Amino acid sequence: MALQEYKCPCCGGAITFDSSLQKMKCPYCDTEFEMEALLGYDEDLKNEGVDELEWHTDAGSAWTADEENRLRSYVCHSCGGEIIADDTTAASECPYCGNPVVMMEQLKGNLRPDYVIPFKLDKTAAKEGLKQHLTGKFLLPKVFKSENHLDDIKGIYVPVWLFNADADADIRYRATRVTVWSDARYNYTRTDHYSIYRAGHLGFDHVPVDGSTKMADDIMESVEPYDFSDAVDFQTAYLAGYLADKYDVDAEHSVTRANQRVKESTEDAFKDTVEGYATVTAENASVRLKNGESKYALYPVWILNTTYRGQKYTFAMNGQTGKFVGNLPTDNAKLWLTRLLMTAGIGGIIYAVMWLLQLM
């Protein structure tokens, strides 16, 4: 399998994509390179050959057919070390010398992304994002900040399918209005019921669906939205210095989730036009899509893995906008105290109202 490494012509060091400069930069001699200057490297994608490597040894046991199909072996051009990756890894680093590498075979032909949104935020920003995420959380255990160990932090380009479509929709709602009044003897409540109909057309551009089983869908959708105006035509140079996967869920199998997201967004948009009612419930919705198409892109995400008292916690940050997500542990003592105070507060209010009623 072939690897693509980007070498500095001045000192020979491995160059990586610098998110703050939006250029390639050599960390050894600080030479900077415009992305356009490296377009020639991507021509290798069109003519990349495939090595056939065979190993014969009596040690160990035989790989299963499934394992053989999923493993890839590469040789680092800098130190000669062997790099083992699975069949979806598109960018990584040599475990021996740390040089960033791009697995060109994984990006050939129809596997080549159409677009990439480059990282705008670096590792320091990701660490600061975690710090801010822990700030102001009252129910967070006090010692979590000091005892929480950052195991690793990595920038990953996640494969996503982007769906464009036009939607025609007809939706019928059931709505109510409530009127309350009273006289000297009684309190009255009247509920009026309405049937409301909405119809219209919406256009959707770049609806993202996670194309990797390695990235949890809820995490990927939680760090949205991404600003597609920053997307550029794909170049392998953007991957240097980061990890990247190719998709293992194809566009056809991502259509179901895309349809669900489009349908939910259409219903929400139409519901926002139904105003002035106490309740609004959709009774029937018909959404019809046309002119649907999909594109393949890579989106930047920082993943931070931490450990606290033997339990793993995973956090994610949007590598473009800085939006940070991740579940946190709860201090049970603080939780029960909060519930107790809330219960006591409600009880005190009820007692005060009853006391006032007795005086009337």
Contacts in CASP RR format, 6 or more apart in sequence:
PFRMAT RR
TARGET T0000
AUTHOR 0000-0000-0000
METHOD contacts of the structure
MODEL  1
MALQEYKCPCCGGAITFDSSLQKMKCPYCDTEFEMEALLGYDEDLKNEGV
DELEWHTDAGSAWTADEENRLRSYVCHSCGGEIIADDTTAASECPYCGNP
VVMMEQLKGNLRPDYVIPFKLDKTAAKEGLKQHLTGKFLLPKVFKSENHL
DDIKGIYVPVWLFNADADADIRYRATRVTVWSDARYNYTRTDHYSIYRAG
HLGFDHVPVDGSTKMADDIMESVEPYDFSDAVDFQTAYLAGYLADKYDVD
AEHSVTRANQRVKESTEDAFKDTVEGYATVTAENASVRLKNGESKYALYP
VWILNTTYRGQKYTFAMNGQTGKFVGNLPTDNAKLWLTRLLMTAGIGGII
YAVMWLLQLM
1 50 0 8 1.000
1 51 0 8 1.000
1 53 0 8 1.000
1 72 0 8 1.000
1 73 0 8 1.000
1 74 0 8 1.000
1 103 0 8 1.000
1 105 0 8 1.000
2 44 0 8 1.000
2 48 0 8 1.000
2 49 0 8 1.000
2 50 0 8 1.000
2 51 0 8 1.000
2 74 0 8 1.000
2 103 0 8 1.000
2 104 0 8 1.000
2 105 0 8 1.000
3 74 0 8 1.000
3 75 0 8 1.000
3 76 0 8 1.000
3 77 0 8 1.000
3 83 0 8 1.000
3 101 0 8 1.000
3 102 0 8 1.000
3 103 0 8 1.000
3 104 0 8 1.000
4 41 0 8 1.000
4 44 0 8 1.000
4 101 0 8 1.000
4 102 0 8 1.000
4 103 0 8 1.000
4 104 0 8 1.000
4 236 0 8 1.000
5 14 0 8 1.000
5 76 0 8 1.000
5 77 0 8 1.000
5 78 0 8 1.000
5 99 0 8 1.000
5 100 0 8 1.000
5 101 0 8 1.000
5 102 0 8 1.000
6 14 0 8 1.000
6 15 0 8 1.000
6 16 0 8 1.000
6 24 0 8 1.000
6 38 0 8 1.000
6 41 0 8 1.000
6 100 0 8 1.000
6 237 0 8 1.000
6 240 0 8 1.000
7 13 0 8 1.000
7 14 0 8 1.000
7 15 0 8 1.000
8 14 0 8 1.000
8 15 0 8 1.000
8 26 0 8 1.000
8 28 0 8 1.000
8 29 0 8 1.000
8 31 0 8 1.000
10 26 0 8 1.000
10 29 0 8 1.000
10 31 0 8 1.000
11 26 0 8 1.000
11 28 0 8 1.000
11 29 0 8 1.000
11 31 0 8 1.000
12 26 0 8 1.000
12 28 0 8 1.000
13 26 0 8 1.000
13 28 0 8 1.000
13 29 0 8 1.000
14 26 0 8 1.000
14 78 0 8 1.000
14 98 0 8 1.000
14 99 0 8 1.000
14 100 0 8 1.000
14 240 0 8 1.000
15 24 0 8 1.000
15 25 0 8 1.000
15 26 0 8 1.000
15 27 0 8 1.000
15 31 0 8 1.000
15 33 0 8 1.000
15 240 0 8 1.000
16 24 0 8 1.000
16 25 0 8 1.000
16 27 0 8 1.000
16 100 0 8 1.000
16 240 0 8 1.000
16 241 0 8 1.000
16 242 0 8 1.000
17 23 0 8 1.000
17 24 0 8 1.000
17 25 0 8 1.000
17 118 0 8 1.000
17 119 0 8 1.000
17 237 0 8 1.000
17 238 0 8 1.000
17 239 0 8 1.000
17 240 0 8 1.000
17 241 0 8 1.000
17 242 0 8 1.000
18 24 0 8 1.000
18 25 0 8 1.000
18 32 0 8 1.000
19 118 0 8 1.000
19 119 0 8 1.000
19 120 0 8 1.000
19 121 0 8 1.000
19 122 0 8 1.000
19 319 0 8 1.000
20 120 0 8 1.000
20 122 0 8 1.000
21 32 0 8 1.000
22 35 0 8 1.000
22 118 0 8 1.000
22 120 0 8 1.000
23 32 0 8 1.000
23 33 0 8 1.000
23 34 0 8 1.000
23 35 0 8 1.000
24 32 0 8 1.000
24 33 0 8 1.000
24 34 0 8 1.000
24 35 0 8 1.000
24 38 0 8 1.000
24 237 0 8 1.000
24 240 0 8 1.000
25 31 0 8 1.000
25 32 0 8 1.000
25 33 0 8 1.000
26 32 0 8 1.000
35 232 0 8 1.000
35 235 0 8 1.000
35 237 0 8 1.000
35 238 0 8 1.000
38 235 0 8 1.000
38 237 0 8 1.000
39 235 0 8 1.000
41 235 0 8 1.000
41 236 0 8 1.000
41 237 0 8 1.000
42 235 0 8 1.000
42 236 0 8 1.000
42 237 0 8 1.000
44 104 0 8 1.000
45 104 0 8 1.000
45 107 0 8 1.000
45 108 0 8 1.000
45 109 0 8 1.000
45 112 0 8 1.000
45 236 0 8 1.000
46 108 0 8 1.000
48 104 0 8 1.000
48 105 0 8 1.000
48 108 0 8 1.000
49 105 0 8 1.000
50 105 0 8 1.000
53 73 0 8 1.000
63 71 0 8 1.000
69 87 0 8 1.000
70 86 0 8 1.000
70 87 0 8 1.000
71 84 0 8 1.000
71 85 0 8 1.000
71 86 0 8 1.000
71 87 0 8 1.000
72 84 0 8 1.000
72 85 0 8 1.000
72 86 0 8 1.000
72 87 0 8 1.000
72 89 0 8 1.000
72 103 0 8 1.000
72 105 0 8 1.000
72 106 0 8 1.000
73 82 0 8 1.000
73 83 0 8 1.000
73 84 0 8 1.000
74 82 0 8 1.000
74 83 0 8 1.000
74 84 0 8 1.000
74 85 0 8 1.000
74 101 0 8 1.000
74 103 0 8 1.000
75 81 0 8 1.000
75 82 0 8 1.000
75 83 0 8 1.000
76 82 0 8 1.000
76 83 0 8 1.000
76 94 0 8 1.000
76 96 0 8 1.000
76 97 0 8 1.000
76 99 0 8 1.000
76 101 0 8 1.000
77 101 0 8 1.000
78 94 0 8 1.000
78 97 0 8 1.000
78 99 0 8 1.000
79 94 0 8 1.000
79 96 0 8 1.000
79 97 0 8 1.000
79 99 0 8 1.000
80 96 0 8 1.000
81 94 0 8 1.000
81 96 0 8 1.000
81 97 0 8 1.000
83 92 0 8 1.000
83 94 0 8 1.000
83 95 0 8 1.000
83 101 0 8 1.000
85 92 0 8 1.000
85 103 0 8 1.000
87 106 0 8 1.000
87 248 0 8 1.000
88 106 0 8 1.000
88 212 0 8 1.000
88 214 0 8 1.000
88 245 0 8 1.000
88 246 0 8 1.000
88 247 0 8 1.000
88 248 0 8 1.000
89 103 0 8 1.000
89 106 0 8 1.000
89 243 0 8 1.000
89 244 0 8 1.000
89 245 0 8 1.000
89 246 0 8 1.000
90 102 0 8 1.000
90 103 0 8 1.000
90 106 0 8 1.000
90 107 0 8 1.000
90 157 0 8 1.000
90 239 0 8 1.000
90 244 0 8 1.000
90 245 0 8 1.000
90 246 0 8 1.000
91 100 0 8 1.000
91 101 0 8 1.000
91 102 0 8 1.000
91 103 0 8 1.000
91 157 0 8 1.000
91 236 0 8 1.000
91 239 0 8 1.000
91 240 0 8 1.000
91 241 0 8 1.000
91 242 0 8 1.000
91 243 0 8 1.000
91 244 0 8 1.000
92 100 0 8 1.000
92 101 0 8 1.000
92 103 0 8 1.000
92 243 0 8 1.000
92 244 0 8 1.000
93 99 0 8 1.000
93 100 0 8 1.000
93 101 0 8 1.000
93 241 0 8 1.000
93 243 0 8 1.000
94 101 0 8 1.000
100 239 0 8 1.000
100 240 0 8 1.000
100 241 0 8 1.000
100 242 0 8 1.000
102 236 0 8 1.000
102 239 0 8 1.000
102 240 0 8 1.000
102 244 0 8 1.000
104 236 0 8 1.000
106 246 0 8 1.000
107 113 0 8 1.000
107 236 0 8 1.000
107 246 0 8 1.000
111 246 0 8 1.000
111 247 0 8 1.000
112 234 0 8 1.000
112 296 0 8 1.000
113 159 0 8 1.000
113 234 0 8 1.000
113 296 0 8 1.000
113 297 0 8 1.000
113 298 0 8 1.000
114 233 0 8 1.000
114 234 0 8 1.000
114 295 0 8 1.000
114 296 0 8 1.000
114 297 0 8 1.000
115 162 0 8 1.000
115 228 0 8 1.000
115 231 0 8 1.000
115 232 0 8 1.000
115 233 0 8 1.000
115 234 0 8 1.000
115 295 0 8 1.000
115 296 0 8 1.000
115 297 0 8 1.000
115 298 0 8 1.000
116 157 0 8 1.000
116 231 0 8 1.000
116 232 0 8 1.000
116 233 0 8 1.000
116 234 0 8 1.000
116 235 0 8 1.000
116 238 0 8 1.000
116 239 0 8 1.000
116 297 0 8 1.000
116 298 0 8 1.000
117 226 0 8 1.000
117 227 0 8 1.000
117 228 0 8 1.000
117 230 0 8 1.000
117 231 0 8 1.000
117 232 0 8 1.000
117 297 0 8 1.000
117 298 0 8 1.000
117 299 0 8 1.000
117 300 0 8 1.000
117 320 0 8 1.000
118 230 0 8 1.000
118 232 0 8 1.000
118 238 0 8 1.000
118 300 0 8 1.000
119 155 0 8 1.000
119 242 0 8 1.000
119 300 0 8 1.000
119 319 0 8 1.000
119 320 0 8 1.000
120 230 0 8 1.000
120 300 0 8 1.000
120 319 0 8 1.000
120 320 0 8 1.000
120 321 0 8 1.000
121 302 0 8 1.000
121 317 0 8 1.000
121 319 0 8 1.000
121 320 0 8 1.000
121 322 0 8 1.000
123 153 0 8 1.000
123 155 0 8 1.000
123 302 0 8 1.000
125 302 0 8 1.000
125 317 0 8 1.000
125 322 0 8 1.000
126 153 0 8 1.000
126 155 0 8 1.000
126 302 0 8 1.000
126 304 0 8 1.000
126 317 0 8 1.000
126 319 0 8 1.000
127 150 0 8 1.000
127 153 0 8 1.000
127 304 0 8 1.000
129 317 0 8 1.000
129 322 0 8 1.000
129 324 0 8 1.000
130 150 0 8 1.000
130 304 0 8 1.000
130 306 0 8 1.000
130 315 0 8 1.000
130 317 0 8 1.000
130 324 0 8 1.000
132 324 0 8 1.000
133 315 0 8 1.000
133 324 0 8 1.000
133 326 0 8 1.000
133 328 0 8 1.000
134 140 0 8 1.000
134 144 0 8 1.000
134 145 0 8 1.000
134 148 0 8 1.000
134 328 0 8 1.000
137 328 0 8 1.000
138 334 0 8 1.000
138 338 0 8 1.000
139 330 0 8 1.000
139 331 0 8 1.000
139 334 0 8 1.000
139 335 0 8 1.000
139 338 0 8 1.000
140 328 0 8 1.000
140 329 0 8 1.000
140 330 0 8 1.000
140 331 0 8 1.000
141 329 0 8 1.000
141 330 0 8 1.000
141 331 0 8 1.000
142 331 0 8 1.000
144 308 0 8 1.000
144 328 0 8 1.000
144 329 0 8 1.000
147 308 0 8 1.000
147 309 0 8 1.000
148 306 0 8 1.000
148 307 0 8 1.000
148 308 0 8 1.000
148 313 0 8 1.000
149 306 0 8 1.000
149 307 0 8 1.000
149 308 0 8 1.000
150 304 0 8 1.000
150 305 0 8 1.000
150 306 0 8 1.000
151 305 0 8 1.000
151 306 0 8 1.000
151 307 0 8 1.000
151 312 0 8 1.000
152 304 0 8 1.000
152 305 0 8 1.000
153 302 0 8 1.000
153 303 0 8 1.000
153 304 0 8 1.000
153 305 0 8 1.000
154 242 0 8 1.000
154 243 0 8 1.000
154 302 0 8 1.000
154 303 0 8 1.000
155 242 0 8 1.000
155 243 0 8 1.000
155 300 0 8 1.000
155 301 0 8 1.000
155 302 0 8 1.000
155 303 0 8 1.000
155 319 0 8 1.000
156 215 0 8 1.000
156 242 0 8 1.000
156 243 0 8 1.000
156 244 0 8 1.000
156 245 0 8 1.000
156 300 0 8 1.000
156 301 0 8 1.000
156 302 0 8 1.000
156 303 0 8 1.000
157 238 0 8 1.000
157 239 0 8 1.000
157 242 0 8 1.000
157 243 0 8 1.000
157 244 0 8 1.000
157 245 0 8 1.000
157 298 0 8 1.000
157 299 0 8 1.000
157 300 0 8 1.000
157 301 0 8 1.000
158 210 0 8 1.000
158 211 0 8 1.000
158 212 0 8 1.000
158 215 0 8 1.000
158 220 0 8 1.000
158 245 0 8 1.000
158 298 0 8 1.000
158 299 0 8 1.000
158 300 0 8 1.000
158 301 0 8 1.000
159 210 0 8 1.000
159 211 0 8 1.000
159 212 0 8 1.000
159 245 0 8 1.000
159 246 0 8 1.000
159 247 0 8 1.000
159 296 0 8 1.000
159 297 0 8 1.000
159 298 0 8 1.000
160 208 0 8 1.000
160 209 0 8 1.000
160 210 0 8 1.000
160 211 0 8 1.000
160 220 0 8 1.000
160 296 0 8 1.000
160 297 0 8 1.000
160 298 0 8 1.000
160 299 0 8 1.000
161 208 0 8 1.000
161 209 0 8 1.000
161 211 0 8 1.000
161 247 0 8 1.000
161 251 0 8 1.000
161 254 0 8 1.000
161 258 0 8 1.000
161 294 0 8 1.000
161 295 0 8 1.000
161 296 0 8 1.000
161 297 0 8 1.000
162 206 0 8 1.000
162 207 0 8 1.000
162 208 0 8 1.000
162 228 0 8 1.000
162 294 0 8 1.000
162 295 0 8 1.000
162 296 0 8 1.000
162 297 0 8 1.000
163 204 0 8 1.000
163 206 0 8 1.000
163 207 0 8 1.000
163 209 0 8 1.000
163 254 0 8 1.000
163 255 0 8 1.000
163 258 0 8 1.000
163 262 0 8 1.000
163 292 0 8 1.000
163 293 0 8 1.000
163 294 0 8 1.000
164 204 0 8 1.000
164 205 0 8 1.000
164 206 0 8 1.000
164 207 0 8 1.000
164 291 0 8 1.000
164 292 0 8 1.000
164 293 0 8 1.000
164 294 0 8 1.000
164 295 0 8 1.000
165 203 0 8 1.000
165 204 0 8 1.000
165 207 0 8 1.000
165 258 0 8 1.000
165 262 0 8 1.000
165 289 0 8 1.000
165 290 0 8 1.000
165 291 0 8 1.000
165 292 0 8 1.000
165 293 0 8 1.000
166 201 0 8 1.000
166 202 0 8 1.000
166 203 0 8 1.000
166 204 0 8 1.000
166 289 0 8 1.000
166 290 0 8 1.000
166 291 0 8 1.000
166 292 0 8 1.000
167 201 0 8 1.000
167 202 0 8 1.000
167 203 0 8 1.000
167 204 0 8 1.000
167 262 0 8 1.000
167 266 0 8 1.000
167 287 0 8 1.000
167 288 0 8 1.000
167 289 0 8 1.000
168 199 0 8 1.000
168 200 0 8 1.000
168 201 0 8 1.000
168 287 0 8 1.000
168 288 0 8 1.000
168 290 0 8 1.000
169 198 0 8 1.000
169 199 0 8 1.000
169 200 0 8 1.000
169 201 0 8 1.000
169 202 0 8 1.000
169 266 0 8 1.000
169 267 0 8 1.000
169 270 0 8 1.000
169 285 0 8 1.000
169 286 0 8 1.000
169 287 0 8 1.000
169 288 0 8 1.000
170 197 0 8 1.000
170 198 0 8 1.000
170 199 0 8 1.000
170 200 0 8 1.000
170 285 0 8 1.000
170 286 0 8 1.000
171 197 0 8 1.000
171 198 0 8 1.000
171 199 0 8 1.000
171 267 0 8 1.000
171 270 0 8 1.000
171 271 0 8 1.000
171 282 0 8 1.000
171 284 0 8 1.000
171 285 0 8 1.000
171 286 0 8 1.000
172 195 0 8 1.000
172 196 0 8 1.000
172 197 0 8 1.000
172 198 0 8 1.000
172 282 0 8 1.000
172 283 0 8 1.000
172 284 0 8 1.000
172 285 0 8 1.000
173 195 0 8 1.000
173 196 0 8 1.000
173 197 0 8 1.000
173 198 0 8 1.000
173 271 0 8 1.000
173 274 0 8 1.000
173 280 0 8 1.000
173 281 0 8 1.000
173 282 0 8 1.000
173 283 0 8 1.000
174 193 0 8 1.000
174 194 0 8 1.000
174 195 0 8 1.000
174 196 0 8 1.000
174 280 0 8 1.000
174 281 0 8 1.000
174 283 0 8 1.000
175 193 0 8 1.000
175 194 0 8 1.000
175 195 0 8 1.000
175 196 0 8 1.000
175 274 0 8 1.000
175 277 0 8 1.000
175 278 0 8 1.000
175 279 0 8 1.000
175 280 0 8 1.000
175 281 0 8 1.000
176 191 0 8 1.000
176 192 0 8 1.000
176 193 0 8 1.000
176 194 0 8 1.000
176 277 0 8 1.000
176 278 0 8 1.000
176 279 0 8 1.000
177 191 0 8 1.000
177 192 0 8 1.000
177 194 0 8 1.000
177 276 0 8 1.000
177 277 0 8 1.000
177 278 0 8 1.000
178 189 0 8 1.000
178 190 0 8 1.000
178 191 0 8 1.000
178 192 0 8 1.000
178 278 0 8 1.000
179 189 0 8 1.000
179 190 0 8 1.000
179 191 0 8 1.000
179 192 0 8 1.000
180 187 0 8 1.000
180 188 0 8 1.000
180 189 0 8 1.000
180 190 0 8 1.000
181 187 0 8 1.000
181 188 0 8 1.000
182 188 0 8 1.000
191 278 0 8 1.000
194 277 0 8 1.000
195 283 0 8 1.000
196 274 0 8 1.000
196 280 0 8 1.000
198 270 0 8 1.000
198 273 0 8 1.000
198 274 0 8 1.000
200 270 0 8 1.000
202 265 0 8 1.000
202 266 0 8 1.000
202 269 0 8 1.000
204 262 0 8 1.000
204 265 0 8 1.000
205 228 0 8 1.000
206 228 0 8 1.000
206 295 0 8 1.000
207 258 0 8 1.000
207 261 0 8 1.000
207 262 0 8 1.000
207 265 0 8 1.000
208 220 0 8 1.000
208 224 0 8 1.000
208 226 0 8 1.000
208 297 0 8 1.000
208 299 0 8 1.000
209 254 0 8 1.000
209 257 0 8 1.000
209 258 0 8 1.000
209 261 0 8 1.000
210 217 0 8 1.000
210 220 0 8 1.000
210 221 0 8 1.000
210 249 0 8 1.000
210 254 0 8 1.000
211 247 0 8 1.000
211 248 0 8 1.000
211 249 0 8 1.000
211 254 0 8 1.000
212 245 0 8 1.000
212 247 0 8 1.000
212 248 0 8 1.000
212 249 0 8 1.000
213 248 0 8 1.000
213 249 0 8 1.000
214 245 0 8 1.000
214 248 0 8 1.000
215 245 0 8 1.000
215 301 0 8 1.000
217 257 0 8 1.000
219 314 0 8 1.000
219 316 0 8 1.000
219 325 0 8 1.000
219 326 0 8 1.000
220 301 0 8 1.000
220 316 0 8 1.000
222 316 0 8 1.000
222 325 0 8 1.000
222 326 0 8 1.000
223 301 0 8 1.000
223 316 0 8 1.000
223 317 0 8 1.000
223 318 0 8 1.000
223 323 0 8 1.000
223 324 0 8 1.000
223 325 0 8 1.000
224 318 0 8 1.000
224 323 0 8 1.000
225 321 0 8 1.000
226 299 0 8 1.000
226 318 0 8 1.000
226 320 0 8 1.000
226 321 0 8 1.000
227 320 0 8 1.000
227 321 0 8 1.000
230 320 0 8 1.000
231 297 0 8 1.000
232 238 0 8 1.000
234 297 0 8 1.000
234 298 0 8 1.000
238 298 0 8 1.000
239 298 0 8 1.000
242 300 0 8 1.000
244 298 0 8 1.000
247 296 0 8 1.000
251 294 0 8 1.000
251 296 0 8 1.000
254 294 0 8 1.000
258 294 0 8 1.000
259 289 0 8 1.000
262 287 0 8 1.000
262 289 0 8 1.000
263 285 0 8 1.000
263 287 0 8 1.000
266 285 0 8 1.000
266 287 0 8 1.000
267 282 0 8 1.000
267 285 0 8 1.000
267 287 0 8 1.000
271 280 0 8 1.000
271 282 0 8 1.000
274 280 0 8 1.000
299 320 0 8 1.000
300 318 0 8 1.000
300 319 0 8 1.000
300 320 0 8 1.000
301 316 0 8 1.000
301 317 0 8 1.000
301 318 0 8 1.000
301 319 0 8 1.000
302 316 0 8 1.000
302 317 0 8 1.000
302 318 0 8 1.000
302 319 0 8 1.000
303 314 0 8 1.000
303 315 0 8 1.000
303 316 0 8 1.000
304 314 0 8 1.000
304 315 0 8 1.000
304 316 0 8 1.000
304 317 0 8 1.000
305 312 0 8 1.000
305 313 0 8 1.000
305 314 0 8 1.000
305 315 0 8 1.000
306 312 0 8 1.000
306 313 0 8 1.000
306 314 0 8 1.000
306 315 0 8 1.000
307 313 0 8 1.000
308 329 0 8 1.000
311 329 0 8 1.000
313 326 0 8 1.000
313 327 0 8 1.000
313 328 0 8 1.000
313 329 0 8 1.000
314 326 0 8 1.000
315 324 0 8 1.000
315 325 0 8 1.000
315 326 0 8 1.000
316 324 0 8 1.000
316 325 0 8 1.000
316 326 0 8 1.000
317 323 0 8 1.000
317 324 0 8 1.000
317 325 0 8 1.000
318 324 0 8 1.000
END
